[in-house]
Amino acid sequence: MAAAEPYASNPSLPAAKPSFWTVERRDSLAGFLFIAPQLVGIIIFVMVPLGLVFWYSLHEWNVLANTFTYTGAQNYAQLLSDPSLPSVLGSTAIFSAGLVVFNMSLALLLAVLLNQKLAGITIFRTLFFSPVVVSLVAWTIVWSFLLQKNGGINGVLMMFGLEGPNWLRQPTTAMISVIAVQVFKNVGLNMILFLAALQGVPNELYEAARIDGAPRFKQFRRITLPLISPTVLLTSIITIVGSLQVFAQIAVLTQGGPGLSTTVLVYYLYQQAFQFHFFGYGSTLSILLFMIVAVLTFAQWQLRKRVVFYEN
């Protein structure tokens, strides 16, 4: 009896269709489902409002008269001819530059000093970080009393025979006061970030530098700064963007005064939109603020190729 021939598929039968849900497509779907909540949030709370702000900037919206009139580029023409805008942008630049320089310098100094293995050092770290978790409005109100003509700061100065100025009623001292209040409020956050970066620097590098006779400052410049440069980039972006969005401190301490000396762009935007009810022009100022933040962030991100050291 002849052996049975092995089974052979019939070429006349149609080939089986491949399954639509391949492994690659299932993995892609899982990835999209994971990012969907964040993506939906960005669309609803970022992209849509940004589009509406641009749409409002092309109109004049008077909520009191209940009118919404298309004006085209009229608000942008007003932006270019606004006599107050140069002073506002100048105040914004001074505030941002002062905040970034003093905040990051003080934060790095505190991080270096607190990066020591000493008894009780955790208490000092907590003390310097505690203002970060304090309510911003409460913190600002307390400082508004301290900076009055007869407030606590001048009271301390009088103990040494010095007469302090009315800090919040003179242009120069008002800007210095606002910067100082903001620096003391948020310096602890950057300090913690720098402290975490410093603790990630290998001790072997410092030991090798000490053996070679390198002084402390040279160790800091050649070892510490390059290795913590990614954190420096991160904190600089956070601090600059935050400085351009400051509002509560100005509103509580100086209301933008005296004159326009402390009127930063966000507070000027608030005045135009919610005090004078020029919502169309306020939206135009919002577009200007968005462009400034985007340009500065992009410039810093491009700068990383030159100043940021990434360990291989």
Disulfide bonds with the S-S distance in Angstrom:
none
